[in-house]
Amino acid sequence: MNANIELENKYLLLTPGPLSTSASVRRVMQRDWCTWDKEYNGLVQDIRHRLVALATQHTEKYSAVLMQGSGSFSVEAVLGSAIPHNGKILIINNGAYGARMVQMARCLKIDVVELAYAETQIPNLADIEKVLEDDSITHVSCVYCETTTGLLNPIQEIGKIVKAKNKVWIVDAMSSFGGVPMDIADLEIDFLISSANKCIQGVPGFGFIIAKNEQLQSCKGLARSVSLDLYDQWNTMQQHDGKWRFTSPTHVVRAFYQALLELEQEGGVAARYQRYTNNQQRLAAGMQALGFELVLDSNQPQSPIITTFLYPNEADFSFQALYENLKQAGFVIYPGKVTDLNCFRIGNIGEVYLDDIERLLNAVEQYRQA
């Protein structure tokens, strides 16, 4: 077999990550890299600077840290490194990924207060203010885009309450950073967490944290793990010009750099947000015309990242049959995660355009008519 022949993708991933990537992102992974090489470490430094510039205009206040593993590894690195042993965190939970943070904090023996809501419910600001009357709470965390449903949580309003109470503000922006415009300095975020294989459209293998410099400094000596020691990872990259402490996912890093260049070529986050929004709006309208009902109503802030649909009210409907049919047509969608609803999800991000959404809708229509 000719190693230079690129295998054709069998289907489009309509998921919230991993997602479909461009041919050029995949192609750059065909070269091997040495983790100690100066050229490679320079690439890492460039990525770190570009991430901070994507996150805020106030670049002097922030630094980026890359961490091996999925995005959840980076979430756990922040929770396990940023919260002192006498600290306490409020976790606002309205979905599977907020629940995962609660699970992590409890496993790490961190004192945690959980403010739980239904997956389709927006957190109540008055509830948050009331809980934060507890002066022993030192940190607050929330997921921005909760891909359980596609709901966008009101992080600006929550952040104002958090900072008014002088707490450290942690935001899981896993499925929103790079695809939803934001300035983390204006939002007063202390730690923002995301992943290579989401809106920047890289491939799985590492996550990253963009944090205030003084907050990273304050993590020194607090980590509950060697591999997930956020301070040591950051300090090593700072002191040794982009060097990782342990073996880094070199091919993934190179692909991510290419994805960052392609984001810039597309017109930046604003242009990508518009493409994702166009995808989502066309998908929602088209699926409703085919008899599918949205889980989130018009009063709830729907992200452009992923859309959740109820099963149609038909005795013979089978999600698995729909899934297999669409896969044969060249699309992969996601099962639902809402506790009390029969639903499924379709992602709108990645190397996906309106023509792809139209092809998907045609495939769904053919399935419905069969």
C-alpha positions as CSV (number, residue, x, y, z in Angstrom):
1,M,0.0,0.0,0.0
2,N,1.3,3.5,-0.9
3,A,1.7,5.3,2.4
4,N,1.3,8.7,0.7
5,I,-2.3,7.9,-0.4
6,E,-4.7,9.6,1.9
7,L,-7.6,7.5,2.8
8,E,-11.0,9.0,1.9
9,N,-13.3,9.8,4.8
10,K,-16.2,7.4,4.9
11,Y,-18.5,9.7,6.6
12,L,-19.0,13.2,8.1
13,L,-18.9,13.5,11.9
14,L,-21.8,15.6,13.0
15,T,-20.8,15.4,16.6
16,P,-19.4,17.9,19.2
17,G,-15.9,16.5,18.9
18,P,-14.0,14.5,17.6
19,L,-15.3,16.2,14.5
20,S,-14.6,16.2,10.8
21,T,-11.3,17.9,10.0
22,S,-9.9,19.4,6.8
23,A,-7.7,17.3,4.5
24,S,-4.8,19.7,5.1
25,V,-5.1,19.2,8.9
26,R,-4.9,15.5,8.5
27,R,-2.1,15.7,6.0
28,V,0.4,17.5,8.2
29,M,0.3,14.5,10.6
30,Q,2.3,12.5,8.1
31,R,5.6,13.9,9.4
32,D,7.2,12.7,12.6
33,W,8.5,15.2,15.2
34,C,10.9,15.0,18.1
35,T,9.6,16.4,21.4
36,W,13.1,17.9,22.2
37,D,13.6,19.5,18.9
38,K,13.9,23.3,18.9
39,E,11.8,23.7,15.8
40,Y,9.0,21.7,17.4
41,N,9.2,23.6,20.8
42,G,9.0,26.9,18.8
43,L,5.8,25.6,17.3
44,V,4.4,24.9,20.7
45,Q,5.3,28.5,21.8
46,D,3.6,29.9,18.7
47,I,0.4,27.9,19.5
48,R,0.4,29.2,23.1
49,H,0.7,32.8,22.0
50,R,-2.0,32.3,19.3
51,L,-4.4,30.8,21.9
52,V,-4.0,33.7,24.2
53,A,-4.6,36.2,21.4
54,L,-7.7,34.3,20.4
55,A,-9.0,34.5,24.0
56,T,-8.4,38.2,24.8
57,Q,-7.1,41.5,23.7
58,H,-5.5,41.8,27.1
59,T,-2.8,39.2,26.2
60,E,-0.3,40.4,28.9
61,K,-2.5,39.1,31.7
62,Y,-2.9,35.5,30.4
63,S,-0.8,32.5,29.5
64,A,-1.7,29.2,27.8
65,V,-0.8,25.7,29.0
66,L,-1.1,22.6,26.8
67,M,-2.0,19.3,28.6
68,Q,-1.8,15.7,27.2
69,G,-5.1,13.8,27.1
70,S,-8.7,14.6,26.3
71,G,-10.3,17.9,27.4
72,S,-11.4,16.2,30.7
73,F,-7.8,15.7,31.6
74,S,-7.4,19.5,31.4
75,V,-10.5,20.1,33.5
76,E,-9.2,17.7,36.2
77,A,-5.8,19.4,36.0
78,V,-7.4,22.7,36.9
79,L,-9.6,21.3,39.6
80,G,-6.7,19.3,41.1
81,S,-4.1,22.1,40.9
82,A,-6.0,25.4,41.4
83,I,-7.9,24.7,44.6
84,P,-6.0,24.6,47.8
85,H,-6.5,21.8,50.2
86,N,-8.6,24.0,52.5
87,G,-10.5,25.5,49.5
88,K,-14.1,24.8,48.5
89,I,-15.7,25.0,45.0
90,L,-19.2,25.7,43.9
91,I,-19.9,23.7,40.7
92,I,-23.0,24.8,38.7
93,N,-24.3,21.7,37.0
94,N,-27.0,21.5,34.3
95,G,-25.7,18.6,32.2
96,A,-23.4,15.7,31.9
97,Y,-20.2,17.7,31.8
98,G,-21.1,19.8,34.9
99,A,-21.8,16.4,36.6
100,R,-18.4,15.2,35.5
101,M,-16.7,18.1,37.2
102,V,-18.6,17.2,40.4
103,Q,-17.4,13.6,40.1
104,M,-13.8,14.8,39.6
105,A,-13.9,17.2,42.6
106,R,-15.2,14.5,44.9
107,C,-12.7,11.9,43.7
108,L,-9.9,14.4,44.4
109,K,-11.4,14.9,47.9
110,I,-12.1,18.6,47.2
111,D,-14.8,20.2,49.3
112,V,-17.6,20.8,46.7
113,V,-21.0,22.4,46.7
114,E,-23.2,21.3,43.8
115,L,-25.9,23.6,42.5
116,A,-27.8,21.2,40.2
117,Y,-30.5,21.9,37.6
118,A,-32.3,19.9,35.0
119,E,-30.4,19.6,31.7
120,T,-32.8,22.0,30.0
121,Q,-32.8,24.6,32.7
122,I,-30.7,27.8,32.8
123,P,-28.9,28.3,36.1
124,N,-30.8,30.8,38.4
125,L,-28.6,33.8,39.2
126,A,-30.4,34.4,42.6
127,D,-29.6,30.8,43.6
128,I,-25.9,31.4,42.8
129,E,-25.8,34.7,44.8
130,K,-27.4,32.9,47.8
131,V,-25.0,30.0,47.7
132,L,-22.0,32.4,47.5
133,E,-23.0,34.0,50.8
134,D,-20.9,31.1,52.1
135,D,-17.6,32.8,52.6
136,S,-15.7,29.5,52.7
137,I,-16.3,28.9,49.0
138,T,-13.1,30.0,47.1
139,H,-13.8,28.9,43.5
140,V,-16.8,28.6,41.2
141,S,-17.0,26.5,38.0
142,C,-19.5,26.2,35.2
143,V,-19.7,24.8,31.6
144,Y,-20.3,27.4,29.0
145,C,-21.8,25.3,26.2
146,E,-23.4,22.3,27.8
147,T,-23.5,19.9,24.9
148,T,-25.9,17.6,26.7
149,T,-28.5,19.8,25.1
150,G,-26.6,22.6,23.3
151,L,-27.6,25.1,25.9
152,L,-25.4,28.2,26.3
153,N,-25.1,29.1,30.0
154,P,-25.0,32.8,31.0
155,I,-21.3,33.0,32.0
156,Q,-21.1,36.8,31.7
157,E,-23.9,37.3,34.3
158,I,-22.6,34.4,36.5
159,G,-19.1,35.8,36.3
160,K,-20.2,39.2,37.6
161,I,-21.6,37.6,40.7
162,V,-18.6,35.4,41.1
163,K,-16.1,38.2,40.9
164,A,-18.3,40.5,43.1
165,K,-17.8,37.9,45.8
166,N,-14.1,37.8,45.0
167,K,-14.1,34.1,44.0
168,V,-11.8,32.4,41.4
169,W,-13.8,31.8,38.2
170,I,-13.3,28.6,36.2
171,V,-15.1,28.1,32.9
172,D,-15.2,24.9,30.9
173,A,-15.4,26.3,27.4
174,M,-14.6,22.9,25.8
175,S,-17.2,23.1,23.0
176,S,-17.4,26.9,22.6
177,F,-13.8,28.4,22.6
178,G,-12.9,29.2,19.0
179,G,-16.5,29.0,17.8
180,V,-18.2,31.5,20.0
181,P,-16.8,35.1,20.3
182,M,-15.6,36.0,23.8
183,D,-12.9,38.0,25.6
184,I,-12.0,36.2,28.7
185,A,-10.6,39.3,30.3
186,D,-13.9,41.2,29.8
187,L,-15.6,38.1,31.2
188,E,-13.2,38.1,34.2
189,I,-12.4,34.4,33.7
190,D,-9.5,33.1,35.8
191,F,-9.2,29.7,34.1
192,L,-10.7,28.8,30.7
193,I,-10.4,25.2,29.6
194,S,-10.9,23.8,26.1
195,S,-9.6,21.0,23.7
196,A,-7.8,20.5,20.4
197,N,-10.6,18.6,18.8
198,K,-13.5,21.1,19.2
199,C,-14.2,24.5,17.5
200,I,-10.6,25.0,16.4
201,Q,-11.0,21.8,14.4
202,G,-7.9,19.9,15.3
203,V,-7.8,16.2,16.2
204,P,-8.0,14.6,19.7
205,G,-4.9,14.3,21.9
206,F,-4.5,17.3,24.1
207,G,-6.5,20.0,25.9
208,F,-5.4,23.5,26.9
209,I,-5.9,26.0,29.7
210,I,-5.8,29.7,29.3
211,A,-5.4,31.4,32.7
212,K,-4.3,34.6,34.4
213,N,-0.6,34.6,35.1
214,E,-1.0,35.2,38.8
215,Q,-3.5,32.4,39.1
216,L,-1.1,29.9,37.5
217,Q,1.6,31.1,39.9
218,S,-0.7,30.5,42.8
219,C,-1.1,26.8,41.8
220,K,2.5,26.0,42.8
221,G,2.7,23.1,45.1
222,L,-1.1,22.4,45.2
223,A,-1.4,19.6,42.6
224,R,-3.0,16.3,43.6
225,S,-1.4,14.5,40.7
226,V,2.1,14.4,39.1
227,S,0.9,14.1,35.5
228,L,-1.9,16.7,35.8
229,D,0.2,19.2,37.7
230,L,-0.9,22.4,36.0
231,Y,1.8,24.7,37.6
232,D,4.7,22.3,36.7
233,Q,3.4,21.9,33.1
234,W,3.1,25.7,32.7
235,N,6.4,26.5,34.4
236,T,8.3,24.0,32.2
237,M,6.8,25.4,29.1
238,Q,7.6,28.9,30.3
239,Q,11.2,28.2,31.4
240,H,12.2,25.8,28.5
241,D,10.6,27.6,25.5
242,G,7.7,25.3,24.8
243,K,9.0,22.0,26.2
244,W,6.5,19.5,27.6
245,R,7.4,17.7,30.8
246,F,6.5,14.3,29.4
247,T,6.1,12.9,25.9
248,S,3.8,15.2,23.9
249,P,1.3,14.2,21.2
250,T,3.5,15.6,18.4
251,H,1.4,14.8,15.4
252,V,-1.7,16.2,17.1
253,V,0.1,19.4,18.0
254,R,1.2,19.9,14.4
255,A,-2.4,19.3,13.2
256,F,-3.6,21.8,15.8
257,Y,-1.2,24.4,14.5
258,Q,-2.5,23.9,11.0
259,A,-6.1,24.2,12.3
260,L,-5.2,27.5,14.0
261,L,-3.9,28.8,10.6
262,E,-7.1,27.7,8.9
263,L,-9.2,29.4,11.5
264,E,-7.3,32.6,10.8
265,Q,-7.8,32.1,7.0
266,E,-11.5,31.7,7.5
267,G,-11.8,35.1,9.1
268,G,-11.3,34.2,12.8
269,V,-13.8,33.3,15.5
270,A,-16.5,35.7,14.2
271,A,-16.5,34.1,10.8
272,R,-16.5,30.6,12.2
273,Y,-19.3,31.5,14.6
274,Q,-21.4,32.7,11.7
275,R,-20.8,29.5,9.7
276,Y,-21.7,27.4,12.7
277,T,-24.8,29.5,13.3
278,N,-25.9,29.2,9.7
279,N,-25.5,25.4,9.9
280,Q,-27.5,25.2,13.2
281,Q,-30.3,27.4,12.0
282,R,-30.7,25.5,8.7
283,L,-30.5,22.2,10.5
284,A,-33.1,23.2,13.1
285,A,-35.6,24.5,10.5
286,G,-35.1,21.6,8.2
287,M,-35.5,18.9,10.9
288,Q,-38.6,20.6,12.3
289,A,-40.1,20.6,8.7
290,L,-39.4,16.8,8.7
291,G,-41.4,16.3,12.0
292,F,-38.7,16.5,14.6
293,E,-39.1,18.7,17.7
294,L,-36.4,20.7,19.3
295,V,-35.6,20.0,23.0
296,L,-34.7,23.6,23.7
297,D,-37.5,26.1,23.2
298,S,-37.1,29.7,21.7
299,N,-36.7,31.2,25.2
300,Q,-33.5,29.1,25.9
301,P,-30.1,30.2,24.6
302,Q,-29.3,27.6,21.9
303,S,-25.6,27.4,21.0
304,P,-24.5,27.0,17.4
305,I,-22.5,23.9,18.4
306,I,-25.0,21.1,18.7
307,T,-28.8,20.7,18.4
308,T,-30.9,18.2,20.4
309,F,-34.1,16.7,18.9
310,L,-36.8,14.7,20.5
311,Y,-37.7,11.3,19.1
312,P,-40.9,11.7,16.9
313,N,-44.1,10.5,18.6
314,E,-44.2,7.3,16.6
315,A,-44.3,3.8,18.1
316,D,-42.0,2.3,15.5
317,F,-39.3,5.0,15.6
318,S,-35.8,3.6,16.3
319,F,-32.8,5.9,16.8
320,Q,-30.5,3.0,16.0
321,A,-32.2,2.5,12.6
322,L,-31.9,6.2,11.9
323,Y,-28.3,6.2,13.0
324,E,-27.4,3.3,10.7
325,N,-29.3,4.7,7.8
326,L,-27.5,8.0,8.1
327,K,-24.2,6.4,8.5
328,Q,-24.7,4.5,5.2
329,A,-25.5,7.9,3.7
330,G,-22.3,9.4,4.9
331,F,-23.2,11.0,8.3
332,V,-22.6,10.1,11.9
333,I,-24.8,11.7,14.6
334,Y,-24.9,11.4,18.4
335,P,-27.4,9.7,20.8
336,G,-29.1,11.9,23.4
337,K,-27.9,12.5,27.0
338,V,-30.9,14.1,28.6
339,T,-31.9,12.0,31.6
340,D,-35.7,12.0,31.2
341,L,-36.1,12.5,27.4
342,N,-35.8,10.2,24.4
343,C,-33.6,12.4,22.1
344,F,-30.6,12.5,19.8
345,R,-28.1,15.2,18.9
346,I,-26.6,16.5,15.7
347,G,-23.4,18.6,15.8
348,N,-22.9,21.6,13.6
349,I,-19.2,22.2,14.0
350,G,-16.1,21.0,12.3
351,E,-15.4,21.0,8.5
352,V,-19.1,21.2,7.9
353,Y,-20.9,23.7,5.6
354,L,-24.5,24.5,4.5
355,D,-24.2,22.1,1.6
356,D,-23.4,19.3,4.0
357,I,-26.5,20.2,6.1
358,E,-28.7,20.1,3.0
359,R,-27.3,16.7,2.1
360,L,-28.1,15.5,5.6
361,L,-31.6,16.8,5.5
362,N,-32.2,15.0,2.2
363,A,-30.9,11.8,3.8
364,V,-33.2,12.2,6.8
365,E,-36.2,12.9,4.4
366,Q,-35.4,9.8,2.4
367,Y,-35.3,7.8,5.6
368,R,-38.6,9.2,6.8
369,Q,-40.3,8.3,3.5
370,A,-38.9,4.8,3.3
